[in-house]
């Protein structure tokens, strides 16, 4: 427990000793309090029709650009024709037995969803959030991208009839009435990679959780994933460059060094172009194990070498290092790193290694932490939102996380989220938890 009453993101818990892939990965020692890690700044404002979404939360939209202030969407170009299919009937996700189709399936028609959201978000009055709660959480990343294109073709504004960006429209319409629901829906409407870029735009988030948002968005990513996040980053203040943003906003320390190293896309590849595992360089692995041992046992320093080896290793390579280290030194590499690095370096290295050891259990632990502390500090709702949104993009992974959560904590993830949240934001969080359970029927 930190001095401010908020539980640490990674409560202490031992790694297993018998094998590198342990079903109960360790969490982290807390970082020292009282030392600011990041600087602060203010972001850029963008209108609702730009192609790229500026990740700045809650900007002050000027009346000339704001759809909701100068051009109500009753006057925008929203076709009045009947959708080809009816929107999916509303399902109350907070109910014990959600209603749906007789088979419990969901009907996926992006055009119908776009029409429904256009009607929901138009005008200046209160937003009926039911369509947002039901539809957005059910869509895949590809479907979100299609939704954004459909929405722009349906909803146009201004003399040039520019298409409206649905994510920005959600942000402007909900920011005053339901900011937590707004941020959750906004993150989903950005899609898988822009949502990560949004969480990386650190100076807009509270100091308390910035490091966690950065670690979880960037650490343990492949080069391709890092490239997609960098390409999705949008902030005119930094020429749409995530590297420039972090280089400017982060203090000079090893945490900054590690993140910038990640952004250089220098991680070794684990698979070839056909998806087949690449062979491990045994000579390099043996040398790296020796270097890791030397760095861990050194009385001073050694953290830079740990960062260099671990941040640049692929998941399969890190698994090999964990196994070699255990066989050669009869010791647990992850545990020893945590014992040596009881600071911010230990925090992000533990997140990285926990993902290699058992990613579903790691993410279940992170969700548990966000759930159990969300009522202590309002800013923790951002952690729960970011973690649920991140997990929900991968249906198989979300299923594994849910199973790990139930096994570990004796209750379902859905029930835990339902009990620890409330209102429309809580309903949306429950939808994020359960979307992977629904069979999908597509209209063609």
C-alpha positions in Angstrom: 0.0 0.0 0.0 1.4 3.4 -1.0 1.5 6.4 1.3 -1.5 7.9 -0.5 -3.7 4.9 0.3 -3.6 3.4 -3.3 -2.5 -0.1 -3.7 0.6 -0.7 -5.8 -0.1 -1.7 -9.4 1.8 -5.0 -8.9 1.4 -6.3 -5.3 4.3 -8.5 -4.2 4.0 -12.1 -5.0 6.7 -14.7 -5.5 7.6 -16.3 -8.7 7.6 -20.1 -8.8 10.9 -21.9 -8.4 10.4 -25.0 -10.4 10.1 -23.7 -14.0 10.3 -20.4 -15.9 6.7 -20.5 -17.0 5.0 -20.2 -13.6 1.2 -19.9 -13.3 1.6 -17.4 -10.5 3.9 -14.7 -11.8 5.3 -12.1 -9.4 4.2 -8.6 -9.2 6.4 -5.7 -8.4 7.9 -3.9 -5.5 6.5 -0.4 -5.4 8.4 2.5 -6.8 9.6 5.2 -4.4 7.0 7.9 -3.9 7.6 11.6 -3.9 9.8 11.9 -7.0 8.1 13.2 -10.1 8.8 10.9 -13.0 7.3 12.9 -15.8 6.9 16.6 -16.8 3.7 18.3 -17.7 2.4 20.1 -20.6 -0.7 20.9 -22.6 -1.9 19.4 -25.8 -3.2 20.5 -29.2 -6.9 20.9 -30.1 -8.3 19.4 -33.2 -11.6 19.6 -34.9 -14.0 16.7 -35.2 -13.4 16.0 -38.9 -9.6 15.4 -39.0 -8.6 12.1 -40.4 -6.2 11.4 -37.5 -7.5 11.5 -34.0 -5.5 13.8 -31.7 -5.1 11.8 -28.5 -5.6 14.8 -26.3 -8.4 14.0 -23.8 -11.2 16.5 -23.4 -9.9 19.4 -25.6 -11.7 22.7 -25.7 -13.3 22.5 -29.2 -13.7 25.9 -30.7 -17.3 26.8 -31.8 -16.2 27.1 -35.4 -15.2 23.5 -35.4 -17.5 21.8 -32.8 -20.3 19.9 -34.4 -22.3 20.0 -31.1 -22.1 23.7 -30.7 -22.4 25.3 -34.2 -23.9 22.6 -36.4 -26.4 20.3 -34.7 -26.4 16.9 -36.4 -30.1 17.2 -37.2 -28.8 19.4 -40.0 -26.0 17.0 -40.9 -26.1 14.5 -43.6 -27.7 11.5 -41.9 -29.6 9.4 -44.4 -33.2 8.8 -43.3 -33.6 5.5 -45.1 -34.3 2.5 -43.1 -31.2 0.4 -42.3 -30.9 -2.8 -44.1 -31.0 -4.6 -40.8 -32.4 -3.7 -37.4 -29.9 -2.7 -34.7 -29.2 -5.4 -32.2 -31.8 -5.3 -29.4 -30.4 -3.7 -26.3 -29.0 -6.1 -23.8 -28.5 -4.9 -20.2 -25.0 -6.2 -19.3 -25.5 -5.6 -15.6 -28.4 -8.1 -15.5 -27.6 -11.6 -14.2 -28.9 -13.2 -17.4 -28.4 -10.8 -20.3 -31.0 -11.0 -23.0 -30.1 -11.5 -26.7 -31.0 -13.6 -29.6 -32.5 -17.0 -28.7 -29.1 -18.6 -29.2 -27.3 -15.9 -27.3 -25.6 -14.7 -30.6 -24.9 -11.2 -31.7 -25.6 -9.8 -35.1 -22.8 -7.9 -36.6 -23.6 -5.2 -39.2 -21.2 -2.3 -39.1 -23.4 -0.1 -41.4 -26.4 -0.6 -39.0 -24.2 0.2 -36.0 -23.0 3.4 -37.8 -26.6 4.5 -38.5 -27.6 3.8 -34.9 -24.7 5.8 -33.5 -25.4 8.7 -35.9 -28.9 8.9 -34.5 -27.7 8.5 -30.9 -25.1 11.2 -31.1 -26.9 13.8 -33.2 -28.2 17.0 -31.7 -27.4 18.8 -28.4 -29.4 17.0 -25.8 -28.6 14.2 -23.5 -27.2 11.1 -25.2 -29.1 7.8 -24.9 -26.0 5.7 -24.1 -27.6 2.3 -24.7 -26.4 1.9 -28.3 -22.9 2.9 -27.3 -22.8 0.5 -24.4 -24.1 -2.4 -26.4 -22.5 -2.0 -29.8 -19.0 -0.7 -29.4 -17.6 -3.3 -27.1 -18.7 -6.1 -29.4 -16.8 -4.9 -32.4 -13.3 -6.1 -33.4 -10.5 -3.8 -34.3 -11.2 -4.3 -38.1 -14.9 -3.6 -37.5 -14.1 -0.4 -35.6 -12.0 0.8 -38.6 -14.9 0.0 -40.9 -17.3 1.8 -38.5 -15.2 4.9 -38.6 -15.3 5.0 -42.4 -19.1 4.3 -42.5 -19.7 7.1 -39.9 -17.8 9.6 -42.0 -19.8 8.7 -45.0 -23.1 9.1 -43.1 -22.4 12.1 -40.9 -21.1 15.3 -42.5 -20.9 18.8 -41.3 -20.0 22.3 -42.5 -20.1 23.9 -46.0 -17.5 21.4 -47.2 -19.6 18.5 -45.9 -16.6 16.9 -44.2 -17.1 13.5 -42.6 -17.3 13.4 -38.8 -14.9 11.3 -36.8 -17.0 9.0 -34.6 -14.4 8.8 -31.8 -14.2 12.6 -31.5 -17.9 12.9 -31.7 -18.3 10.5 -28.8 -15.8 12.5 -26.8 -17.5 15.8 -27.3 -21.0 14.5 -26.7 -20.2 12.6 -23.5 -17.4 14.5 -21.9 -19.6 16.6 -19.6 -22.4 14.1 -18.8 -20.3 10.9 -18.3 -16.5 11.4 -18.5 -15.7 7.8 -17.5 -18.0 6.3 -20.1 -16.7 8.8 -22.6 -13.1 7.8 -22.1 -14.0 4.1 -22.4 -16.1 4.5 -25.5 -13.5 6.9 -27.0 -10.7 4.4 -26.5 -12.6 1.6 -28.1 -13.6 3.9 -31.0 -10.0 4.7 -31.6 -9.2 1.0 -32.3 -6.5 -1.2 -31.1 -3.4 0.8 -31.9 -4.7 4.4 -31.6 -6.0 3.6 -28.1 -2.5 2.6 -27.1 -1.1 5.8 -28.6 -3.8 7.6 -26.6 -2.6 6.1 -23.3 1.0 6.9 -24.2 0.2 10.6 -24.5 1.3 10.8 -20.9 1.1 14.4 -20.0 -2.7 14.3 -20.2 -3.0 11.7 -17.5 -2.5 12.0 -13.7 1.0 11.7 -12.4 -0.1 8.7 -10.3 -0.7 6.4 -13.2 1.4 7.7 -16.0 4.2 5.1 -15.7 1.7 2.2 -15.5 -0.1 3.4 -18.7 3.3 3.7 -20.5 4.6 0.3 -19.3 1.5 -1.6 -20.2 1.1 0.1 -23.6 4.6 -0.4 -24.8 6.5 -3.1 -22.9 6.5 -6.6 -24.3 5.4 -5.5 -27.8 6.8 -6.8 -31.0 8.5 -4.5 -33.5 5.4 -4.5 -35.7 3.1 -3.6 -32.8 5.4 -0.8 -31.8 5.4 0.5 -35.4 1.6 0.5 -35.4 1.4 2.4 -32.2 3.9 5.0 -33.4 2.1 5.4 -36.6 -1.2 5.9 -34.7 0.2 8.6 -32.4 -1.1 12.1 -33.2 -0.1 15.3 -31.5 0.8 18.4 -33.4 2.9 19.6 -30.4 5.4 16.8 -31.2 4.9 16.5 -35.0 2.9 13.4 -34.4 6.0 11.7 -33.1 5.7 9.5 -30.0 9.5 9.5 -29.7 9.6 13.3 -29.5 6.8 13.3 -26.9 8.4 10.8 -24.6 11.9 12.4 -25.1 10.5 15.7 -24.0 8.1 14.7 -21.3 10.1 12.0 -19.4 12.8 12.8 -17.0 16.3 11.5 -17.8 16.5 8.1 -16.1 16.7 4.4 -17.0 12.9 4.2 -17.4 13.1 6.7 -20.3 16.1 4.9 -21.8 14.1 1.6 -21.8 11.0 3.1 -23.4 13.0 4.9 -26.1 14.9 1.7 -26.8 11.5 0.0 -27.3 10.5 2.7 -29.8 13.6 2.0 -31.8 12.1 -1.3 -32.9 15.3 -3.2 -32.1 13.7 -6.3 -30.5 14.9 -9.5 -32.1 12.3 -11.3 -34.2 10.8 -14.4 -32.8 9.1 -15.7 -36.0 9.7 -15.6 -39.7 7.4 -14.2 -42.3 5.4 -17.5 -42.4 4.9 -17.4 -38.7 7.4 -20.2 -37.9 9.6 -19.8 -34.9 13.1 -18.6 -35.7 16.0 -20.7 -34.2 17.6 -19.4 -31.0 21.2 -18.2 -31.2 22.6 -20.5 -28.5 25.9 -18.8 -28.3 24.3 -15.4 -27.8 21.9 -16.8 -25.3 24.7 -18.3 -23.2 26.6 -15.1 -23.2 23.5 -13.1 -22.3 22.9 -15.4 -19.3 26.4 -14.8 -18.1 25.9 -11.1 -18.5 22.6 -11.2 -16.6 24.2 -13.1 -13.8 27.1 -10.6 -13.6 24.7 -7.6 -13.7 22.5 -9.1 -11.0 25.4 -9.9 -8.6 27.2 -6.6 -9.1 27.1 -4.4 -6.0 26.5 -1.3 -8.0 25.0 -0.7 -11.4 24.1 -3.5 -13.8 20.6 -2.2 -14.5 21.5 -0.8 -17.9 22.8 -4.2 -19.1 19.6 -5.9 -17.8 17.5 -3.4 -19.8 19.6 -3.9 -22.9 19.2 -7.7 -22.9 15.6 -8.0 -21.7 14.0 -5.2 -23.7 15.6 -6.4 -27.0 14.7 -10.0 -26.5 11.8 -11.7 -28.2 9.3 -13.6 -26.0 10.8 -17.0 -27.1 14.3 -15.7 -26.5 13.4 -14.5 -23.0 11.8 -17.9 -22.3 15.1 -19.5 -23.3 17.1 -17.2 -21.0 14.8 -18.0 -18.1 15.3 -21.7 -18.6 19.1 -21.5 -19.1 19.5 -19.3 -16.0 17.6 -21.8 -13.9 19.5 -24.7 -15.2 22.9 -23.1 -14.9 22.5 -21.3 -11.5 19.7 -23.2 -9.9 18.0 -19.9 -9.4 15.0 -18.0 -10.7 16.1 -15.1 -13.0 12.9 -13.1 -12.6 13.0 -13.3 -8.8 16.6 -12.2 -8.7 15.9 -9.3 -11.0 13.1 -8.1 -8.8 15.3 -8.4 -5.7 18.0 -6.3 -7.3 15.8 -3.7 -9.0 13.4 -2.6 -6.3 12.5 0.6 -8.2 10.9 1.7 -11.5 13.3 -0.5 -13.5 12.1 -3.5 -11.6 8.5 -2.5 -12.3 8.8 -2.5 -16.0 11.1 -5.5 -16.2 8.7 -7.4 -14.0 5.8 -6.5 -16.3 7.9 -7.7 -19.3 8.9 -11.0 -17.7 5.5 -11.7 -16.2 4.1 -11.5 -19.8 6.6 -14.1 -20.9 6.0 -16.4 -17.9 2.2 -16.3 -18.1 0.5 -13.4 -19.8 -3.1 -14.3 -18.9 -2.3 -14.5 -15.2 -0.3 -11.3 -15.4 -3.3 -9.4 -17.0 -5.7 -11.0 -14.5 -3.6 -9.7 -11.7 -3.5 -6.2 -13.2 -7.3 -6.2 -13.6 -7.7 -7.4 -10.0 -5.6 -4.5 -8.8 -7.6 -2.0 -10.9 -10.9 -3.4 -9.7 -10.0 -3.5 -6.0 -8.6 0.1 -6.0 -11.0 1.8 -8.5 -13.1 3.1 -5.6 -10.1 4.5 -3.7 -8.9 6.9 -6.3 -10.9 8.2 -9.4 -7.8 8.0 -11.6 -7.7 4.3 -11.1 -10.7 4.0 -13.4 -8.4 4.9 -16.2 -6.3 1.8 -15.4 -9.4 -0.4 -15.4 -10.5 1.1 -18.6 -7.2 0.7 -20.4 -6.7 -2.8 -19.2 -10.1 -4.0 -20.1 -10.0 -2.3 -23.5 -6.6 -3.8 -24.2 -7.6 -7.4 -23.3 -11.0 -7.3 -25.1 -9.4 -6.9 -28.6 -8.2 -10.5 -28.4 -11.2 -12.7 -27.7 -9.0 -15.8 -27.0 -6.8 -13.9 -24.7 -9.7 -12.4 -22.9 -11.1 -15.8 -22.3 -7.8 -17.0 -20.8 -7.6 -13.9 -18.6 -11.2 -14.5 -17.4 -10.4 -18.1 -16.6 -7.2 -17.1 -14.7 -9.1 -14.4 -12.8 -11.8 -16.9 -11.7 -9.2 -19.5 -10.7 -7.2 -17.0 -8.7 -9.8 -14.9 -7.0 -12.8 -17.2 -6.7 -15.2 -15.1 -8.7 -15.8 -14.3 -12.3 -14.2 -11.2 -13.9 -17.6 -10.1 -15.0 -19.0 -10.3 -11.5 -16.0 -8.5 -10.0 -16.4 -5.7 -12.5 -20.1 -5.5 -12.0 -19.7 -5.2 -8.2 -16.9 -2.6 -8.3 -18.3 -0.2 -10.9 -21.6 1.6 -11.3 -23.7 3.5 -13.8 -23.3 3.5 -17.5 -19.5 3.2 -17.3 -19.9 0.0 -15.2 -22.3 -1.4 -17.9 -19.8 -0.7 -20.6 -17.0 -2.3 -18.6 -19.1 -5.5 -18.1 -19.7 -5.6 -21.9 -15.9 -5.5 -22.4 -15.6 -8.5 -20.1 -18.3 -10.6 -21.8 -18.0 -9.7 -25.5 -15.7 -12.7 -26.1 -18.4 -15.1 -24.9 -20.9 -14.2 -27.7 -21.1 -16.1 -31.0 -21.0 -13.7 -33.9 -23.3 -13.7 -37.0 -22.3 -11.5 -39.9 -24.5 -9.8 -42.5 -23.1 -9.9 -46.0 
